[in-house]
């Protein structure tokens, strides 16, 4: 890629002890992007102090490795990636293998159809392989969130998304944990009063992680999600004031 060549696609991957999964994922992602024929960057957002050989795996695969800035929370990883990403479009995805990288092709193919495109588990055709209790809880919380907060999305908590880079980088989300996913949607929708922001959900199969233990504790995730409901209600009032 030339010095002055614009980057068409950034792929952003927060990672928390995911070296074994990245060892499988990164070669596949690189091949997919190469086949798309677009200028790109792949950024892995690691912990501040490495927990495993994630950095080495990134070096082997010639992708960018960055320690997250400001803390070790998920929100810190997302903010770090936002600050350094340069793509005209930005795809965010998990590093645990639950987001099948082949779906990057579908997100990219439909990139001009909306400002934000979400790989959705909860629209017709969408599937999740999570345990039934987690699926039931996630479905209920997503419905409550849609009704209570008013964000017109059925799956607000899946991080596999494509954003227009200019919209993505101009916001400044503050939330610490996985609730930053809902905050990003809220700010993009409510914080652009002079344009009609479009959100598209396309059906997606969410798979079980390939190696390691889940990073989301069921009870803590539920509490954070419910707290986000009230924080975003206040945020909506601020934008509508």
N, C-alpha and C positions, 0 to 999 in steps of 0.2 A: 504493500500500500504506500503510495507516495505521501510526502509530507503534507501537501495541501489537499489531499483527497479526503472528501467528507466520508464519515462513517455512516452507513445506512442503518446498521443494526447493532445494538448493544444487548448482550445477554448477561443478566445480573443474577448471581447465585450466592445467597447467604449460606455459609457453611459453619457447622458447629460439630467438629469431630466427624467429618464425613469423607475422610480420605479414601476408604475402600469403595464407597459409592461413586465418588468422583473418578476413581481409577477406571470404572466402567463407563461412566457417563460422558466424560470429556472427549474421548476419541469419537464417540457417536455424534455428539453435538458439533464438533469440528467438521466432520464429514457432511453432516446435513447442511451446515452453513456454506461449505464449499460448493455443494451441489446447487444451492440457491443462487450462487454466483454474485453475492453482494459483499461489499466491504463491511467488515464487522470487527467487534471486539468482544471477548468473553472475559468477564470479571468475576472472580471468586472472592467473596468477602468473608475472611476467616476471623477467628477469635483474636483478641489482642495478643495473648500469649498462646502459641500453637498448642493444641491438644494432641495432635498426631502429625502425620506427614502430608497434610494437605498442601503445604507450600511446595514440597518436593514433587507431588503429583502434578501441580500446576506448571512447574518448571519443565517436567518431562513432556507435557502436552502443549507447551508454549502458549499458555494463556496467562492473563494478568492475575496475580495474587496480591491481595491487599488485606492487612489487618483492619478490623473495623475501628472507627474513631469514636471516642466518647463513652465507650463501655462495651460490654459483651452481649448486650441484649439484641433481640431481633431488630428492633427499631433502629439501633445504632448501625447495624449492617446495612439496612435499607438507606438510611441517610448518607452513609459513606458512599454507597454506590451512586446515589443521585448526584452527589457533588462531583464525581469524576466521570460519569458516563457522558458520551459524546454522540451517541447514535440518533439519527432522525427518528427511529423507533426504538423502544426499549422493551425487551421481554424480561420479566422477572419469573424465576422458577426455583423450586426447591432442589437441594443437592442430595436428597436421600433416595432418589429413584422413583418416588411416587408420581412424579410428573414425567410421563413418557416423552423423551425428547423428539420422537417422530411428530408430535403434535405441533412442534415449532413450524413445520411446513404449513399447517392449516392456519395458524395465527398470522403468519407472514402473508399467505395468499389473500387473506381478508383484511389486511392492514388499512386499506383505504375506506372501509365500510363504517368505521366509528373512531372516536377519539380514544376509547378504552375498549379492549376486547378481552373478555373473561372466559377462561376455560371452566365451564360450569358443570357441577355435579348434579344440580337440582332443577334442571329444565328437562323436558322430554328428550330421551336419548342419553342423558347423563347418568353415570354410574360411579359408585364409590365402593372400594373393597375394604374399607375400614370395618372394625367390629361393629355389630348391630347397635350396641349402646352408644358408641361414639357417633354413629350415623344418625340415630334418632335424636340425640342431643343437638348435634350440629344442625339438623333440619329444623328443629323447633326454634333454635336460637336465630337461624337465618330468617325464618318467617316473622318472628317477633321483631327482629331488627328492621325488616322491610316495612312492617306496619307502624312501628313505634317511632322510628327515625325518619322514614320517608325517602330512603334511597331506593330508587326503582330497580333493584337487582335481587335476584333469587339466591345467588351464591356470593355473599360479600366477604367470605373468609378464605377463599382459595387464592393463593398467591400467584398462580400461573396466569399471567396476564400480559397483554401487549398494550403499551401506552404510546401516544405521540410524544416524542422526546421533549418538545418545547413545553407542553403542558406539564409533563412529569417533573421537569427540572425547575420550573418557576415556583413551585409550592414549597412550603417549609413545614412538614408534619412534625409534631412534637412527641407523639405517644411512644412509649418505651418498648412495648412487647408486640405480640401478633395483632393487637388492636390497631396498629398503624395501617393495616390493610383497609379497614373501614374508614379510618381518618383520611387516607389518601383519596378514596372515592368521594367522600363528603366535600373535601376542599376543592377538588377538581370540578364537581358539579355545582356547588353553591358559590364558589369563589370566582366564577366567570359569568357575571351578570350580563355582560355585553355580547355573549355568544351562547348558542344552544349546544351544550356539550352532549355528545351521543355516547351511549354505552351499549355494547352488544355482547350477549352471552351466547356461546356456542357449546353444544354438548361435548362432554369430555369424560373419559374413564380415569378416575383417580385410583392408582394402584397402591399396594402395600409397599412400604420401604424395603429396599433390597438387603441392607446390612445395618446392624446397630439397633439401638432402642429409640423409640419416638421421643422427640424433645418437648412435645406438648403434653403436660399432665392434665388429665381430663377435668378434674375439679378446678384447678387453677385456670385452665383455659375458659371454662364456663363462667367463672367469676370475673375474669378480665373482659369477657365478651359482654356480660351484663353491665359492668361498669362503663364500658364504651357506649352503651345505649344512652346513658344519662349524660355523659360528657358530650356526645354528639348532638343530643337535643339542645344543650346549651350552645354548642357551636352553631347550630342552625339558627337559633335566635339571634346570635351575634351577626350573622351574615344577612339576616332579614331585617335587622334594625334600621 
